[in-house]
Amino acid sequence: MRVFVTGATGFIGSAVVPELIAAGHRVVGLARSDASAHALAASGAEVHRGALDDPDSLRAGAAGADGVIHLAFVHDFTRHAEAAATDRRAIEALGAALEGSDRPLVITGGTLGLVAAPVATERDMPDADATPRAAGSLAALAFADRGVRSSVLRLPPTVHGEGDRGFVPMLIGIARDKGVSAYVGDGSNRWPAVHRSDAARLFRLALEQAPAGSILHGVAEEGVPVRTLAELIGRHLDVPTAAVTPEEARGHFGWLSAFFATDIPTSSALTRELLNWQPTGPGLVGDLDEGHYFHGPSNP
């Protein structure tokens, strides 16, 4: 299969590309810069020049492919609504190019914003008004009725592994700067997690097998207590671990406080059954204990 991949040189994309190539697929990666183009060529992928905010380039890339994996997203949390709107327009352009062909379109969503008790599942939907990125997922699912084998692969807030620049490195940077590794309240709230190698394999399985309209969860661990993360970070940095109140959290963690204080245990049981996906990578605690997250400074 000739697969068009956006975000192919990102943290997750750089694991998805070799996963696809090893399975015998040809990869065409979207490249905005010369650096991205060189990285794609070095990985064995073909280069398609374009950008996330250039719908013509996205339509052209999708039209020439047997399937699409959409990973790119502008991760600017100060302008999240604008980034989500760009993502929705990109998904609409990709889906339109595949319409009526029964070719697969796998887009990336998130488990943040799901509200369910006691554990969020693939059947739960986020509040679209409170979660701007949900509009992109809804747009992708709508293409299932228009001849596209579309699916949404929701990722947890922590996709971990070497090269991670997400929430965990931010927490490490905050602990370094403040000299204390903190958690909110009693720290019993939980974050789901997945190793990027397991996420990459699930993207391939979704491309190859997921039925139209599928919602998938790329979750290996249902929920790791944030106090466990804080204590592990404190031990590796040799700084104390302490609780902060919900009122103090914003001053300590900044905008990250809204995420770090949330309890979001999430299941992937339906995904595992549907696609026979069995995560094999290290868990979040084991990955942190390997030490690579603590080589050099981390900045929030």
C-alpha positions in Angstrom: 0.0 0.0 0.0 1.2 3.5 -0.8 0.6 5.5 2.4 0.5 9.3 2.7 1.6 10.3 6.2 1.3 13.8 7.6 3.5 14.5 10.7 5.9 11.8 9.4 9.0 13.3 11.0 7.4 14.0 14.4 7.8 12.0 17.6 5.1 9.5 16.7 5.5 9.8 12.9 9.2 8.9 13.0 8.1 5.5 14.6 5.1 5.0 12.3 7.2 5.4 9.1 9.6 2.5 9.8 6.7 0.4 11.1 4.9 0.8 7.8 8.0 0.2 5.7 8.9 -2.9 7.7 5.4 -4.2 6.9 6.0 -3.7 3.2 4.2 -0.4 2.6 5.5 2.5 0.7 5.5 5.8 2.6 5.0 9.3 1.2 5.6 11.9 3.9 4.4 15.5 4.0 7.4 17.9 4.3 7.1 21.6 4.9 10.9 22.2 5.3 14.1 21.0 3.8 15.0 19.5 7.1 11.9 17.4 7.1 12.4 16.4 3.5 16.0 15.2 4.3 14.8 13.3 7.3 12.0 11.6 5.3 14.4 10.6 2.5 16.9 9.2 5.1 14.1 7.1 6.6 13.3 5.5 3.2 10.2 7.5 2.6 9.2 9.5 -0.5 8.8 13.3 0.0 5.7 15.3 -0.8 6.2 19.0 -0.3 3.3 20.9 1.4 1.9 22.0 4.7 -0.9 21.4 7.1 -2.5 24.8 6.2 -2.2 24.1 2.4 -5.3 22.0 1.5 -4.3 21.7 -2.1 -1.1 19.9 -1.1 -3.0 17.7 1.3 -5.5 16.7 -1.4 -2.8 16.0 -3.9 -0.9 13.8 -1.4 -4.0 11.8 -0.5 -5.3 11.5 -4.1 -2.1 9.7 -5.1 -2.1 7.3 -2.1 -3.8 4.0 -1.3 -4.4 5.2 2.3 -3.7 8.2 4.6 -2.4 8.5 8.2 -2.9 12.0 9.6 -0.5 12.7 12.5 0.3 16.3 12.1 -1.0 18.9 14.6 0.1 22.4 15.6 0.9 21.8 19.3 0.5 25.4 20.5 -1.7 25.2 23.6 -1.9 29.0 23.8 -3.8 28.9 20.4 -5.4 25.5 20.7 -8.8 26.5 19.1 -7.0 27.9 16.1 -4.8 24.7 15.8 -7.9 22.6 16.1 -9.6 24.5 13.3 -6.5 24.0 11.1 -6.7 20.3 11.9 -10.3 20.0 11.0 -9.8 21.7 7.6 -6.8 19.4 6.9 -9.0 16.3 7.7 -11.7 17.6 5.4 -9.2 18.1 2.6 -7.8 14.6 3.0 -11.2 13.0 3.3 -12.5 14.7 0.2 -9.6 13.4 -1.8 -10.5 9.8 -0.7 -14.3 10.1 -1.0 -16.0 7.2 -2.7 -12.8 5.1 -2.9 -13.1 2.9 0.3 -9.5 3.8 1.0 -8.5 4.2 4.6 -8.0 7.5 6.5 -6.7 7.2 10.0 -6.6 10.4 11.9 -5.2 11.2 15.4 -7.5 12.2 18.3 -7.0 12.3 22.0 -8.5 10.8 25.2 -8.3 14.2 27.0 -11.8 15.6 27.2 -13.5 12.2 27.6 -15.8 12.2 30.7 -16.9 8.8 31.8 -17.1 6.8 34.9 -15.4 4.7 36.1 -13.3 4.4 33.0 -13.5 6.0 29.5 -14.0 3.6 26.6 -14.0 3.9 22.8 -17.8 4.3 23.0 -17.5 7.6 24.9 -17.5 10.9 23.1 -15.9 14.2 24.3 -17.9 17.4 24.7 -17.4 19.0 21.3 -18.0 22.5 22.8 -15.3 22.0 25.5 -12.8 20.1 23.3 -12.0 22.0 20.1 -10.1 19.1 18.6 -13.2 16.9 18.7 -14.5 18.6 15.6 -11.7 17.0 13.5 -12.6 13.6 14.8 -16.3 14.1 14.0 -15.3 15.3 10.5 -13.3 12.1 9.9 -16.1 9.9 11.1 -18.6 11.6 8.8 -16.5 10.4 5.8 -17.4 6.8 6.7 -20.8 7.4 5.1 -19.1 8.9 2.0 -17.0 5.9 0.9 -14.0 6.4 3.1 -12.7 3.8 5.5 -12.1 6.4 8.1 -11.1 5.8 11.8 -10.1 7.9 14.7 -7.1 6.7 16.8 -7.3 8.5 20.2 -4.0 8.8 22.0 -3.5 9.3 25.7 -1.8 12.5 27.1 1.4 10.6 27.5 2.9 8.9 24.5 6.3 8.1 25.9 9.7 7.0 24.6 13.1 8.5 23.7 12.7 11.9 22.0 9.5 12.7 23.9 8.9 16.5 24.1 5.4 16.3 25.6 3.9 16.5 29.1 6.4 14.4 31.0 9.4 16.4 29.9 7.5 19.5 30.9 6.9 18.1 34.4 10.6 17.3 34.6 11.5 20.8 33.6 9.1 22.3 36.2 10.6 20.1 38.9 14.1 21.2 37.9 13.2 24.9 37.9 11.3 24.9 41.2 13.4 22.4 43.1 10.4 20.2 44.0 8.5 17.5 42.1 4.8 18.2 42.9 1.5 16.6 42.4 -2.0 18.0 43.0 -4.0 17.0 46.1 -3.3 13.4 47.1 -2.0 12.6 43.6 -4.3 9.7 43.1 -5.6 11.0 39.8 -4.5 8.9 36.9 -3.0 9.4 33.4 -3.3 6.7 30.7 -0.1 6.1 28.7 1.4 4.2 25.7 4.9 3.7 24.4 5.4 5.2 21.0 6.4 1.8 19.4 3.0 0.4 20.5 1.2 3.5 19.1 3.0 3.1 15.8 2.0 -0.5 15.5 -1.6 0.4 16.2 -1.6 3.1 13.5 -0.5 0.4 11.0 -3.2 -2.0 12.1 -5.8 0.7 11.9 -4.7 1.5 8.3 -4.8 -2.2 7.3 -7.9 -3.4 9.2 -10.0 -0.9 11.0 -13.6 -0.8 9.7 -15.1 2.5 8.6 -16.2 4.7 11.4 -14.0 3.0 14.1 -12.9 4.8 17.2 -9.8 3.3 18.6 -7.8 3.8 21.8 -4.0 3.7 21.7 -3.8 3.1 25.5 -1.4 0.5 27.0 -1.8 1.5 30.6 -5.3 2.5 31.8 -4.0 5.0 34.4 -0.7 5.7 36.2 -1.2 7.7 39.4 0.4 11.1 39.0 1.9 10.9 42.5 3.9 7.9 41.3 5.2 10.0 38.4 6.1 12.9 40.7 7.9 10.6 43.1 9.9 9.0 40.3 10.8 12.4 38.9 11.9 13.6 42.3 14.0 10.6 42.9 15.8 10.9 39.5 16.4 14.7 40.0 17.2 14.3 43.7 14.6 16.9 44.7 11.8 16.5 47.3 8.3 15.5 46.3 5.4 17.5 47.7 1.6 18.1 47.3 0.2 21.3 46.2 -3.5 22.3 46.6 -5.8 22.7 43.7 -5.7 26.5 44.4 -1.9 26.4 44.2 -1.6 24.2 41.1 -1.9 27.0 38.5 0.9 28.9 40.1 3.1 25.9 40.2 2.4 24.1 36.9 1.0 27.0 34.8 -1.4 25.9 32.0 -0.4 22.3 32.5 -2.2 22.3 35.9 -5.6 21.7 34.2 -4.3 18.5 32.7 -2.1 17.2 35.5 -5.0 17.5 38.1 -7.4 15.5 35.9 -8.4 11.9 36.6 -8.8 10.2 33.1 -8.4 6.4 33.3 -9.0 5.1 29.9 -9.6 1.6 28.5 -8.5 0.1 25.2 -10.3 -3.3 25.6 -12.5 -2.8 22.5 -9.5 -1.8 20.3 -7.4 -4.8 21.5 -10.3 -7.1 20.6 -11.0 -5.5 17.3 -7.5 -5.4 15.9 -5.7 -8.0 18.1 -3.4 -5.2 19.3 -1.2 -6.2 22.3 1.2 -3.6 23.6 4.7 -4.9 24.2 6.7 -1.7 24.9 7.8 -0.6 28.4 5.3 1.0 30.7 5.7 4.7 31.6 7.3 4.0 35.0 9.8 1.6 33.5 10.6 3.9 30.6 11.3 6.8 33.0 13.5 4.5 35.1 15.7 3.8 32.1 16.9 7.4 32.6 16.8 8.8 29.1 14.2 11.4 30.2 16.8 12.9 32.6 19.7 13.3 30.2 20.2 17.1 30.0 17.8 19.9 30.9 14.0 19.6 30.2 12.1 22.8 29.9 8.4 23.4 30.4 
